[in-house]
Amino acid sequence: MSLLINTSSELPDQTVFTIRGLFNTRSLVYDETTVFMPLAKAQAFTRTEGRASAILMQLDRQENTETVAAGAARACLQGVDLARPQPGVAAALKPRAGIMDLMYLIVLAVVAVVIANTLLMSVFERTREMGILAALGMKGRQ
């Protein structure tokens, strides 16, 4: 697989890597933009030796969270538990939820207008037929 990234000097770089495994989180955006590799290899590829802006870890047991967080704190790293709701993420998603609600409302209004139009056209097309039947002597309930 060929991977293209911007390096720390903001210049593009491309290297061929061997795929050792695939993952699926059912989040298309995450799955299409995430690559897992050893930290040393990622730092060499991006030319950021000795630095990292984020290190994500998936633990095999939730009980190990406190131990790993304490180790990260000793290394002067800030730990964030992604299993707990993050206030920044909620604030970032709030405008999207409002936009989606507006889109749902617009779709609902369009569907309601289409249904009302179909029913009205059906009635208006039948008024002539009902008038002819009334002229022939049929009662309203018939």
Backbone bond lengths (Angstrom), bond angles and torsions (degrees), N, CA, C in turn:
res aa  C-N    CA-C-N  psi(-1)  N-CA   C-N-CA  omega(-1)  CA-C   N-CA-C  phi
1 M - - - 1.432 - - 1.520 107.26 -
2 S 1.300 116.29 137.51 1.451 122.10 177.03 1.523 108.84 -97.29
3 L 1.341 116.64 128.40 1.458 121.74 -177.40 1.518 108.64 -116.30
4 L 1.336 116.82 127.30 1.457 123.54 179.25 1.521 108.94 -113.17
5 I 1.338 117.07 127.30 1.469 121.83 -179.67 1.520 109.33 -140.25
6 N 1.328 115.76 168.66 1.454 121.66 169.29 1.520 107.71 -96.60
7 T 1.317 116.76 130.96 1.459 120.95 -179.41 1.527 109.89 -80.48
8 S 1.331 116.65 -179.82 1.467 120.83 179.91 1.522 111.78 -64.07
9 S 1.339 117.24 -22.87 1.469 120.29 176.93 1.528 111.40 -90.29
10 E 1.340 116.03 11.62 1.461 124.63 177.94 1.526 113.47 63.36
11 L 1.317 116.82 23.79 1.462 121.83 174.22 1.524 108.05 -102.55
12 P 1.327 118.03 140.62 1.459 119.17 179.85 1.527 111.76 -71.42
13 D 1.317 115.59 145.67 1.460 121.81 176.80 1.521 107.80 -140.73
14 Q 1.319 115.15 146.31 1.465 120.81 -177.37 1.517 108.81 -133.59
15 T 1.331 116.20 135.42 1.450 122.01 179.10 1.524 108.41 -142.90
16 V 1.324 115.23 151.41 1.465 121.17 178.31 1.522 108.36 -94.75
17 F 1.339 116.55 130.08 1.456 123.37 178.69 1.521 109.49 -121.37
18 T 1.308 116.15 155.12 1.462 122.23 174.68 1.522 108.18 -92.78
19 I 1.324 117.04 129.10 1.464 121.69 178.66 1.518 108.59 -79.82
20 R 1.327 116.00 124.57 1.466 120.97 -179.00 1.513 112.58 -105.99
21 G 1.316 117.58 -11.37 1.459 120.46 -179.83 1.513 110.46 -177.77
22 L 1.320 115.97 160.19 1.463 123.03 178.83 1.516 109.10 -122.60
23 F 1.321 116.47 155.44 1.459 121.31 177.59 1.518 108.73 -137.62
24 N 1.321 115.63 158.16 1.456 121.97 179.91 1.519 108.18 -141.60
25 T 1.341 115.92 115.63 1.458 120.33 179.37 1.529 111.41 -104.86
26 R 1.324 117.78 2.24 1.462 124.67 -176.02 1.525 111.99 64.98
27 S 1.333 116.75 16.98 1.461 122.33 172.30 1.520 106.14 -115.97
28 L 1.328 116.47 101.57 1.453 121.60 -172.71 1.522 112.01 -57.92
29 V 1.321 117.18 -42.81 1.467 120.37 -178.72 1.523 110.03 -62.80
30 Y 1.316 117.83 -44.11 1.466 121.81 -179.71 1.525 110.30 -66.75
31 D 1.328 117.11 -46.44 1.461 121.04 -176.34 1.528 112.01 -64.14
32 E 1.327 118.03 -35.40 1.466 120.50 -177.14 1.524 113.09 -81.66
33 T 1.322 118.56 -12.87 1.460 120.15 -175.57 1.518 113.67 -120.16
34 T 1.318 118.87 8.06 1.454 121.38 -174.99 1.520 110.68 -117.61
35 V 1.326 115.03 134.63 1.458 122.52 176.67 1.519 107.08 -131.04
36 F 1.312 117.21 134.73 1.455 121.88 176.39 1.519 108.55 -103.79
37 M 1.343 115.60 131.53 1.463 121.24 176.63 1.522 108.23 -155.73
38 P 1.338 117.07 162.32 1.462 119.03 178.13 1.529 111.12 -59.90
39 L 1.336 115.90 146.33 1.459 121.07 -176.78 1.527 111.76 -58.23
40 A 1.313 117.97 -43.23 1.471 120.76 -178.60 1.529 110.97 -61.59
41 K 1.331 115.98 -41.48 1.472 119.61 179.51 1.524 111.08 -67.11
42 A 1.347 116.79 -40.68 1.466 120.31 178.75 1.524 110.46 -64.83
43 Q 1.343 117.70 -40.56 1.460 120.59 179.13 1.521 111.19 -66.46
44 A 1.329 118.20 -38.79 1.464 120.68 178.52 1.525 110.41 -67.17
45 F 1.319 116.88 -40.35 1.467 121.25 -178.03 1.524 111.44 -67.27
46 T 1.322 117.18 -40.20 1.466 120.95 -177.82 1.526 112.78 -91.41
47 R 1.339 115.86 -1.02 1.468 122.51 -179.01 1.536 111.49 59.31
48 T 1.328 115.56 45.64 1.471 121.87 178.45 1.522 109.55 -125.65
49 E 1.326 117.77 47.16 1.454 121.21 -176.98 1.526 110.84 -54.89
50 G 1.318 115.85 131.97 1.447 121.49 177.49 1.517 115.15 81.00
51 R 1.337 118.44 2.48 1.466 120.88 -178.92 1.532 109.58 -131.43
52 A 1.326 114.24 154.76 1.472 121.03 173.68 1.521 107.28 -156.03
53 S 1.319 117.00 135.55 1.462 119.71 178.56 1.522 111.14 -86.78
54 A 1.321 116.67 -26.83 1.464 120.15 178.26 1.519 108.86 -156.08
55 I 1.300 115.26 140.54 1.456 121.55 174.67 1.520 106.05 -127.48
56 L 1.316 117.31 116.87 1.465 121.49 179.30 1.516 109.07 -99.88
57 M 1.328 115.90 134.18 1.455 121.08 178.63 1.518 109.43 -126.93
58 Q 1.309 115.70 135.85 1.458 120.32 173.00 1.513 107.16 -111.30
59 L 1.319 115.44 115.33 1.458 120.60 -175.42 1.516 110.88 -87.69
60 D 1.322 115.42 150.81 1.461 119.54 179.34 1.518 111.65 -76.51
61 R 1.352 117.43 -24.63 1.461 121.29 178.97 1.514 109.30 -136.30
62 Q 1.311 116.29 137.69 1.454 121.06 -179.53 1.530 111.35 -66.43
63 E 1.324 117.20 -25.86 1.461 120.62 179.87 1.530 112.04 -63.68
64 N 1.345 117.35 -23.13 1.461 121.06 -177.90 1.528 112.55 -80.57
65 T 1.328 118.01 -2.70 1.462 121.55 -175.54 1.520 111.52 -59.81
66 E 1.321 117.30 -47.26 1.471 120.55 -177.46 1.520 111.29 -64.20
67 T 1.336 117.88 -39.46 1.465 121.36 -179.99 1.521 110.91 -64.10
68 V 1.323 115.88 -45.32 1.464 120.25 179.69 1.524 110.60 -66.35
69 A 1.333 117.67 -40.08 1.469 121.42 179.04 1.529 110.40 -63.88
70 A 1.320 117.55 -39.67 1.470 120.63 178.49 1.528 110.29 -65.77
71 G 1.325 117.26 -40.33 1.465 120.86 176.99 1.518 111.61 -64.49
72 A 1.310 117.17 -38.65 1.470 120.86 178.02 1.518 110.54 -67.29
73 A 1.323 117.53 -38.39 1.465 120.97 179.20 1.530 110.53 -65.64
74 R 1.346 117.78 -37.74 1.466 120.81 177.33 1.528 110.52 -64.56
75 A 1.329 117.11 -29.46 1.475 121.18 179.17 1.525 111.14 -89.89
76 C 1.337 117.34 14.22 1.476 123.35 179.89 1.527 111.98 62.00
77 L 1.317 116.79 35.89 1.461 122.06 176.29 1.519 108.90 -109.24
78 Q 1.304 116.11 146.32 1.465 120.74 178.27 1.521 108.13 -95.36
79 G 1.327 116.11 124.13 1.454 120.65 -179.90 1.514 111.87 -96.66
80 V 1.330 116.55 142.88 1.457 122.65 177.63 1.525 106.99 -130.45
81 D 1.322 116.79 123.83 1.462 121.50 177.34 1.524 108.18 -86.85
82 L 1.326 117.27 109.10 1.457 121.22 -176.82 1.522 112.86 -73.95
83 A 1.333 117.44 -10.30 1.462 119.62 177.14 1.521 110.70 -74.66
84 R 1.342 116.78 -23.16 1.460 121.19 178.39 1.523 109.18 -92.60
85 P 1.326 118.19 146.43 1.472 120.40 178.46 1.525 111.18 -62.21
86 Q 1.322 116.30 133.22 1.457 121.91 179.54 1.523 108.89 -101.45
87 P 1.355 118.70 129.71 1.460 120.26 -176.71 1.528 112.85 -62.34
88 G 1.313 118.22 -35.30 1.464 120.64 179.92 1.513 112.07 -66.09
89 V 1.326 116.29 -38.47 1.464 120.53 179.72 1.520 110.08 -67.54
90 A 1.326 116.52 -43.18 1.466 119.94 179.35 1.521 110.74 -62.38
91 A 1.333 117.02 -40.35 1.466 120.64 178.98 1.525 111.25 -66.37
92 A 1.324 116.99 -35.40 1.465 120.36 179.62 1.525 111.72 -72.32
93 L 1.328 117.01 -32.22 1.468 120.38 -178.13 1.523 113.11 -84.38
94 K 1.332 118.11 -16.84 1.459 121.22 -176.64 1.531 112.63 -60.92
95 P 1.355 120.39 -46.05 1.467 118.88 177.42 1.528 112.59 -62.24
96 R 1.319 116.99 -35.49 1.465 119.73 178.12 1.518 111.20 -63.00
97 A 1.323 116.71 -39.35 1.461 120.39 179.48 1.525 109.91 -63.81
98 G 1.332 117.97 -40.01 1.466 121.29 177.57 1.519 112.10 -64.27
99 I 1.315 116.59 -40.77 1.463 120.44 178.39 1.524 110.22 -65.73
100 M 1.329 117.02 -41.14 1.467 119.97 178.88 1.524 110.71 -65.27
101 D 1.326 117.93 -38.92 1.461 120.59 176.71 1.521 110.74 -61.85
102 L 1.330 116.99 -40.87 1.460 121.26 177.31 1.526 111.18 -63.68
103 M 1.330 116.71 -41.94 1.468 120.48 178.79 1.541 110.63 -63.95
104 Y 1.333 117.32 -42.50 1.465 121.00 177.42 1.528 110.55 -61.03
105 L 1.320 116.95 -41.44 1.456 121.45 178.96 1.532 111.13 -63.10
106 I 1.317 117.34 -42.36 1.477 121.08 178.24 1.523 110.33 -64.04
107 V 1.319 117.44 -44.99 1.470 120.62 178.89 1.518 110.29 -62.25
108 L 1.326 117.18 -42.92 1.466 121.36 178.74 1.525 110.67 -61.04
109 A 1.331 117.59 -42.21 1.470 121.40 179.04 1.525 110.87 -64.22
110 V 1.327 117.78 -42.88 1.471 120.95 178.94 1.520 110.32 -63.11
111 V 1.322 117.67 -43.46 1.469 120.94 179.30 1.528 110.28 -63.19
112 A 1.328 117.87 -42.31 1.468 121.16 179.32 1.526 110.83 -63.03
113 V 1.319 118.47 -41.50 1.469 121.61 178.48 1.522 110.95 -64.70
114 V 1.322 117.37 -41.51 1.473 120.89 179.53 1.524 110.47 -63.91
115 I 1.331 117.32 -43.74 1.470 120.31 179.82 1.530 110.04 -65.29
116 A 1.327 118.07 -45.05 1.467 120.96 178.94 1.523 110.66 -61.81
117 N 1.318 117.58 -41.19 1.461 121.44 178.62 1.530 111.13 -62.30
118 T 1.321 116.59 -42.85 1.470 120.28 179.46 1.524 110.91 -63.02
119 L 1.333 117.53 -44.42 1.456 120.46 179.62 1.527 111.60 -65.14
120 L 1.332 117.81 -44.27 1.461 120.66 179.14 1.525 111.73 -62.87
121 M 1.313 117.57 -42.23 1.470 120.54 179.12 1.526 110.28 -63.77
122 S 1.325 117.35 -37.71 1.456 121.02 178.17 1.532 110.57 -63.08
123 V 1.328 117.28 -43.17 1.468 121.23 179.51 1.529 110.37 -67.65
124 F 1.333 117.55 -46.87 1.468 120.28 -177.93 1.529 112.10 -65.03
125 E 1.326 118.45 -31.24 1.461 120.60 176.84 1.526 111.40 -71.07
126 R 1.314 117.75 -27.27 1.463 121.59 -177.11 1.535 112.95 -90.75
127 T 1.316 119.12 -12.28 1.464 119.51 -176.97 1.521 112.13 -60.95
128 R 1.303 117.68 -37.57 1.469 120.51 178.72 1.535 110.44 -65.27
129 E 1.341 115.21 -42.98 1.462 119.04 178.59 1.530 110.60 -63.02
130 M 1.328 117.32 -40.75 1.470 120.54 179.58 1.531 110.83 -66.61
131 G 1.322 117.76 -36.24 1.466 121.38 177.35 1.522 111.63 -64.58
132 I 1.326 116.65 -41.95 1.469 120.34 178.67 1.526 110.20 -63.83
133 L 1.335 116.73 -44.64 1.472 120.63 179.67 1.530 110.19 -63.44
134 A 1.338 118.53 -37.44 1.464 121.04 178.11 1.533 110.46 -67.16
135 A 1.332 116.54 -36.33 1.472 120.20 179.08 1.526 110.56 -68.64
136 L 1.321 117.30 -27.46 1.462 120.71 178.24 1.527 112.63 -81.57
137 G 1.340 116.29 -4.73 1.464 118.86 173.84 1.506 115.24 108.39
138 M 1.336 119.39 5.23 1.463 119.36 179.19 1.511 109.96 -74.21
139 K 1.302 115.68 143.70 1.454 122.09 176.92 1.538 109.59 -81.59
140 G 1.332 117.16 163.63 1.463 122.62 -177.78 1.507 112.81 -61.12
141 R 1.358 116.30 -38.83 1.469 118.68 -177.59 1.525 111.61 -74.62
142 Q 1.334 117.93 -18.79 1.472 120.01 179.53 1.507 109.02 -79.33
